[in-house]
Amino acid sequence: MIKEIENNTIQITLEFYNVIIKVSEQRDLKNFNLSVEESIEKYFTNLKNECKKYAENSSAINIEDSGTFIELLPTEENIIFGIIGKSSEIKEGVLKRIKNSNGKEINQTDLNIENYKYFLFDIETSKVVVMVNSNYSAFQQPFTKFLESFNSSYSTVIKVEREIDNDIGNKINRMTSVLETEMEFAKNSQLTDSILSFEDDFGFSNDDLTKIKINLQVSNEASVSKFKKFINDKLKIGNNFKNFKVTTKDEKDETEVIDLIKRYLTKKVTIELKSEYLKDSAKIYFKEIKKALSKSLIN
């Protein structure tokens, strides 16, 4: 989700992945005598060298059978930074949205990331952070194929998995206000009758509903306390909801996102992308996005 707050300040949602590398026992003769550590090291060396070439040449990498491209941006020794998006959107290159059809700069900088996801892969920690974009939902599968394309003969087995949030309990305890709540009831939820009734107004029972979404905002201290108690009941949440995400503020006025069902780790951050950043081939523009992604992996 990308949301322009004011002027050139944009609020973005980040999601996190772990890259798991293993080595198959079936290796070619050239690398058969390599240890597991040596095989993985050689794979990463090849990956970094090849990605550096792609970044220097600004060449798009088409991911086989997925309708997806990846273009790598200026990177560092153990950092792979780039964009991923629909192959149909790269006919004029990744910077095509920097200028409009008249050759003039676009003032609304959020348009430049309309069809793409920015990602940053930290090889040392094997962690990836991705800027969520509702216009392009895929990442896990095409990014796995991207990493596999550099496998060569090192026989590495690659898995890209969503990172689980292990701090949900503490996030709930830190909650001081609820900014946004997205609930989707399970079809056989026992709570729909007590929370909602559509029969009188719409003429159908709650059993007829396949999806219900509600947005709640809570700031009163007593109400927040009751809400905490409700969402701390894992059994009730798990048995009655298909989706339940809460965006909150904590005592430090920091925004936190809590996914109570899938328990995936996400985070909302703000980033300033001034229109003048689009000059000089948008190097500063990319630098600011890269800095925001990198910082999120450290914090």
Secondary structure as UniProt FT lines:
FT   STRAND          2..6
FT   TURN            7..8
FT   STRAND          9..23
FT   HELIX           29..31
FT   TURN            32..33
FT   HELIX           36..57
FT   STRAND          60..63
FT   TURN            64..67
FT   STRAND          68..72
FT   TURN            77..78
FT   STRAND          79..86
FT   HELIX           87..89
FT   TURN            91..92
FT   HELIX           94..98
FT   TURN            101..102
FT   HELIX           109..113
FT   STRAND          116..122
FT   TURN            123..126
FT   STRAND          127..131
FT   TURN            134..135
FT   HELIX           140..148
FT   TURN            149..150
FT   TURN            152..153
FT   STRAND          156..162
FT   TURN            166..167
FT   HELIX           168..174
FT   STRAND          175..185
FT   TURN            187..188
FT   HELIX           192..195
FT   HELIX           199..202
FT   HELIX           206..208
FT   STRAND          213..214
FT   HELIX           221..231
FT   HELIX           234..240
FT   STRAND          241..250
FT   TURN            251..252
FT   STRAND          255..259
FT   STRAND          266..272
FT   HELIX           275..278
FT   HELIX           280..282
FT   HELIX           283..298
//
